[in-house]
Amino acid sequence: MKVKYLGTLFAASVLSLGLVTSCATPCAGETQTGGEATEVDPCAGVVDPCAGVVDPCAGVNPCAGVDPCAGQ
C-alpha cells in the first residue's frame, strides 16, 4: 500500500513540476526571427469602387415633413 501511495505521490509531483515549468515560459516553443517583418497592405493600389458615386441618401429628408401622429 505504501508503494502505491508513494508512486501516486511521485507521479503527481512529476506532473505538477512539468505543468509549472511549461507554463513558466509561454514563448519557449516560438522561434525568433532576425528582425521585425513588415506587412504588405493587400488593398494598396486598388481603386475605391465608391469614389465619385453620388450618395443616394444625400438630399431630401423623408422624415422632415408633417408628423402623421401629431393630431392623435
N, C-alpha and C positions, 0 to 999 in steps of 0.2 A: 504494500500500500504506500510506503514511503517513497519507493522508487517511482511509482506512477505520479504521486504528488510532486516530487522533485522534477520529474520530466515535464509535467504540465507547467510548473513554475518557470522552468528553463525556457520552454517554448514560448510562453507569454513574454518573458523578458527579451528574448531574441526578436520577436515580432514587434514589440514596443520600441526597442532600440532601432530597428530598421525603419519603422514609421517616423520616429523622431529625426533620424538622420536624413531621410528622404525629403521630409518637409522643411528641413532647416535650410536647404539650398534649392529654392524653386527654379533657378536658372541653370542648374547643373547639367541638364541634358541639352541645352541650347548651344549652338556653335557661334562663335564670334566672327564677324566679318571684318574685313580690313577697314572699312570706313562707312560713313552713312550713305545709304542708297538714295538716289533722287527719284521721285515718282514722276512719271510722264502723264500729262493730262490727256485722257483719251478724247476730249472734246476740243482740243486745241486745233484751230484752223477750220472748224466746222461752222458753216454759216447758220445763223439763227433763223429757223423757219418762220418765226413770228415777226421778224424785223420788217417794218414797212406796212404791216397789215393794220387796217383801221380797227380800233376797238369797237366791237358791236354794242357794248354796254355804255359807251360814251355818247351822251345825247340826252334825250328827254327821259325824265324820271317818271315811270308809270305810276308811282305812288304819290306823286306830288299834287294830285287833283283833290277833289272833294272827298271827305271821309264818308263812305257809304253807311257807316254805323253811327254817325253823329246825331241823327234825329231820333234815334230809337230809345 
